[in-house]
Amino acid sequence: MVLQSSLKNCLQLSCVLRTPKAGFRSTTSGSLIIQSTSNDVYQNLAVEDWIHDHMNLENRRVLFLWRNSPAVVIGRHQNPWQECNLRLLRQKNIKLARRRSGGGTVYHDLGNINLTFFTSRKKYERMENLKLVVKALKALRPQLDVHVTDRYDILLDRHYKISGTAAKLGRTSAYHHCTLLCNADKFVLSSALKSPYKGLKSNATPSVPASVKNLFEEDPSLTCEMLLDAIAEEYATQHQTDQHITLINPADETVLPGINNKTKELQTWEWVYGKTPKFSISTCFNMVYKDSVLDVKVDMDVKHGRIEVCNIDLPEQWLPPALSSELVKSLTGSKFCPNETTALATTLLRVCPQDEELQSRWNVLCENMTMLM
C-alpha cells in the first residue's frame, strides 16, 4: 500500500473531487481511498460532513480512514451526561464530540481505527462493508475468529465486540462508519463510558453495553497501520480501484472549501451539549459540612442543555430562603455546566451577607451542585 502525501497528490485530489458547487467535477466516477493526516476528532468528523454534503456520490464510492487522539463520540440523539463520565473527561483532557449520525457512544484513541464508507443512498449497504472488513482481517490473520452480527457489530471469538456501527442517510448520499479496536486503552474506555450521574431521566438514545477486546490481545504483532492497509487493499480489490491511499489535511481549505467552519461548529457548546434531548434530574446528595451531614434534594428539567426548571430543597435554618431562591433564580436559564454554575455562584457570593459561616455553607452547596454536572 502506497501512502501519497506530497503537494502534487493534494493537487491531484482537488482535481479528482472537484464539483461545480464546491469547486469539484461532478463527472468523476470510480472509488477513492482517503486518509486523514489529523488526529483531531472535530476535524475528522467535519471531513465526513464535507464529503457527504459536497461530493457527487452518484457514480463514486469513497473510503475515509481516520484515527483520533483520546475522545468520546456520542450519537446525534444522545445525552452526554447519561453516556459518559464528563468529570473524568475534563480531568484527563479527553475531548467530547457529537457526530451527525445516530447510534451509540464510542471511545476513540490512537489504538482505535475509524472507517467511513460513502456511497449514493441507493448503493448504501453496511452489511457488505462489514463483511469487507472481516474479509480483510481474515486475509491478514486467517486464524482470527471474527464475524458480523445482525446488529451490525463485529465480534471476536463470538463474544467480544471489536467494532460498532452508525450511519447517516441523506436524500441522495449516505455514509456508514464503524470503529475497529486494535490496541485501545480499555481501562480508560470503560471508565470514560461509565456515567456517575444519578437520578437522570431521558428519552435520548441509550448505548448498549458490550464486552470489548483489542485485536492486539489476540495477536500482539498486529498494528493499526497493518489493519488500515489490509482494509484499504480489500476495498480496492472489491471496488476495482488502485491501492493508493491519498492523505488529506482536514484544515486545507484549498482541497475542502468551507471545512474549517464545519470543524468550528462541531466544537461549539451549542452542538455538543445543546443538542441533547430534553431530560430531567431528580436526585438527593449528602452534603458534608463540619461535623454534620445534610440531605439535599434537587429537581431540574434541562432543555437544549440549559436549566429550564430548578428546585433545591434544604432546611431553612441551614441557608436563608432568600439566598436559596437567588441561586435557583440564577441557575434557571443557565447552561447545565459546572463552569457556568461556578461563575454564577461566585458572582452571587459577592452580594451574600458578610458572614463567614454563611459564605462557607454557600460554597459547600455550590460545589455539590456542580458535581451534578
N, C-alpha and C positions, 0 to 999 in steps of 0.2 A: 504494500500500500504506500503510495507516494503522497506526502503532505506538501501542498503547494502554499507558499507563504510570501512570495515576492510581490512587489508592487505590480509587476506585469500581470500576475494572476488576479490581483484585486481588480485591475482594469478589465481583464477578461470577464470577471464575474459581473461587473457593471454592464457590460455589453450583453451577456447572456440573459440577464434578468430584466433588461430594460423594457418597460411598457409605456404607452403614450401618457397614461395618467400620472405615473410616478417616475417617468424618465426611463422606462424599460420597454423592450419589444414584447408585443403580445403574440408574436408569431412563433416564438420558440417552443420547442417540444422536447420530449425525452425526459431523462432523470438527472437529478443533480444531488450530490452529497456535499454538505456544508458542515464545517466545524467552527465553533466559536473560539476565539483567542482569549475570551474573557471568562473569569470565574465569578463574575458578579451576577447574582440571581435576577436582579431587576433588569439588567441589560439583556440577559438571555431570554427572559420572558417577553421583553419588548421585541426581540427578533421574531419570536413566534407570532406576536400580534402583527408585526410588519409584513411578514410573508403571507399570513392569512388575509390581510387587508389589501395588499398591493400586488401580489403576484398573480398572473394568469395561470391557473392550475388546470385549465380545461384539458390540455394535452401534455401536462408535465407532472412529474412526481418529484418531491423533494424530501430528502432525509437530512434532518438537522441534528447534529451531535453536540452535546454541551455538558459541562461539569461546573459545579458551584462550590465556592467556599461555604463553610457551615451556614445553613439556612433551614428554616422550617417554611414549607409552602402549603398553604391551605387552599381548598377548593373555593370556587366562586361563591357558593351559598353556605359557607361555613362560619362558625363562631370561634374566633381565636382563643377566647377565654375557656371555651369548652374543649378545645382540641389540644392545647399545649400549655406548658408552664412558662408564662410570659416573664415571670420574675427571673427564672433561670436563664432565659434567652437574653435578658438585659444584662445579667451578671457575666455571662460568657461571651457577650457581643455576637450572638447568633442572630442573623437577620430574619425577619418575618416578612413573608410576601404572600399576596393573594393573587392567584392566577385567574385567567378568564374562563377556564374550563371547569367542569363540575368535579365530582369525585371527592376522595378523602385527603387527609393531611399526610405529608411525607417529610422525612428529614433528608437533607442533602449535605454531603461534604465531598471532598475530593476523592473519596473511596466509592463514590456513587456515580453512575453514568446515567445521563438523560438522553432519550431518543424521541424525536418528534417526526412523525410520518405525515407529510402533507399530500393531499390529492384533491381532485374535484369532489364535490359531495356525492356524485353518482358512483365514484370509484372507491369510496371510503369503505374499508374492511379491516377492523382492528384485529380480528382473529388471525387473518393471514399475516399481519405484521408481527404478531407474537409468535406465530409458527416460524416465521423467518428468523427471529431472534433465537429460538430454540434450536433451529437447524444450524445456525452459526455456532452456537455453543457446543453442539454435538460434533460438529466438524473440527472444532478446536480441541475438545477433550471428549472423545467418544464414550468414556466411562461415566460421564455426568448423567445422573438421573433427574432430568428436567422435563416438565410438561406444562401445557397451558390448561387452565381450568375453565369451567363455564362462566366464572365470574371475571374472566379476562385477567387473571393473575398467572404468574409463572411460579411454579413450586419446585423446590429442590428436595429430593428424597421423599417425595409425596406428602410432605408436611410443612416445610419451611418456605415462607414467601420470600422470593428474591426480586420480584417485580410487581408493581402496581400500575394501574392504567387509569387514564382520564381522557376526555375528548371534548372538542368543540365542533359543532356542526353549523356552518354558516349557510347562507342562501345558496351559494354556488361552490364555496370552498369548505374544506374540512381538515381537521388535523386530529391525530391520535398521538398522545405522548405517554411514555412509560419510563419507569426507573429500572435500574439494574444494580443490585448490591454486589460490589466486588470486595472492597475492604473498608467499609464504613465503620465509624466508631459506634458500636452497638450500645455501649453504656450511655453515651450522650444521646443517641437516638431514643432509647427507652425513657430516659429522664426528661428529655425535651418534649416528648409526646404524651406526657402524663400530667393531666390538669389537676392542680391543687385546689381549684376554686369550688366552694361548696354552695349548695342551695340555688344553683343556676338552672333555670328552665328556658328551653329554647326550641323552636321548630326548625332550626338550622340543620343541614345535612350532617349526621354524625359519621365519624370514621368507624370502620370495622377493625377491631384489634386483631393482630395476627402474630404468630411466631415467625421470626425472621432469621436468616442466616446469610453470611457472606460466602460468595463463591471461593474466596481465598481460603476459607476454613476447610473447604473440600479439597482444594488443590492450591497450596501456597505458591506455586510457580506462576499462577495467573496474575495479570496486571490489568489495570483499566485500559492501557494503550493496546494490549493484545485483544481485549474484548471489543474495543471500538473498531479496530482494523478487521477483525473477523466478521463483525456485523456489516460493516461497510462493504466488504468483499462479497458477502452473501447477497446483500441488497443490489450490488452492481450486477451480479450474475443473474438474479431473478428478473431484474428490470432492464437488462441488456444495455448497460452503460459502462463507461470506463471506471476504473477503481480509484481514481484520484479523489482525494478529499480536499476541497477548497476551503482554506482558512479565511474567516472574515472577522473584522473588528466591529463589534456591535455599537461602537461610538462613531463610526465613519459615515458621515452624512453624504459623502460623495457616492457611496455604494447604496446606502439605505436612507434616502432623504426623509427627514422628519423623525428619525429614530430616537433622538435624544429627548424629544417631547414625550414620546411614549414611555421612555425609561423614567422620566421625572414623574409622570402621572402614577406609575406603579409604586413609587416610593412615598406618595402622599399619605398622610394620616387618614384623609377622607376616603381613599381607596382601600387601604389595608384594614382599617378599623371601622370606618364609617359605612362601609357596605355590609356590615354584619346585620343579619336579620334581627328584628326586634326580639329582645329577651328580658327576663326578669330575674332578680336575685332576692331570695328570702332566706336569711341566714342569721345565726347568733354567733358571737365570739366572746371569749373570756378576756376581759381587759384587766391585766395585772397592774396594780398601782400600789406602790409601797408594800404594806402587809395585807392588802385586801385584793379580792378577785371580784370583778363586776361583770354580770351578764348583760350584753348589749345586743339588741335585736335591730336588724337593718332590713328594710324592704326597698327595692329600687326597680323601676322599669327603665330600660335603656333602648333607645331607638336611634338608628343611624350613628351608633357609637356615643350618643350623648344621653345624659341622665334626664329622663322625662318626668319621673316621679321619684321622690325620695322621702323616706321616713326613718328617723333614728329614735329608738325607744330606750331611754336610760333614766334613772332616778333623778328627780328634780334637785335633791339635796347634793348630788354629785356635781352637777353643772346647771347653772341657771337656765330656765327655759328660753329666755331671750337669746342667749348665746347659741343654744342648740338650734333654735329656729333660724338664726342668722346663718349658721353653717348649712342647714337644709336649703335655705333660700339661695345661697351662693352656689351650691352643688347643682341645683336644678337648672338644666340647660347647658351645663358644662360638659366637657369631654369626660368619658369614663376612663380616666387616665391618671396614674399616680403623680406624674409631673404637674399636671394642671391642678389636681387636688391639693398637692403640697403648696403650690403657689397661692392658691386661694386661701388656704389655712394660714399661711404666713402673712398675707395681707390683712386678714381678719384679726390676727393676733395683735396687730398694731393698734386696733381700736378696742381691744379687750381691756377690761379694768386692770390697772397696775397692781395686780395681786399675784404674788409669786406662786402660791398654791394653785390658784385658778388657772394660770397660764400653763403650769406644769400638767394639770389634768387635761387641758385643751390639747396640748402637744401629744399626749398619750392617745387621746381619742382620734386625732387626725392621722397619727402613724398607723393605728389599727384600721382606719378607713382605707388608707392607701394599700394595705395588704389585701384588700378585696379585689384589687385591680391588677 
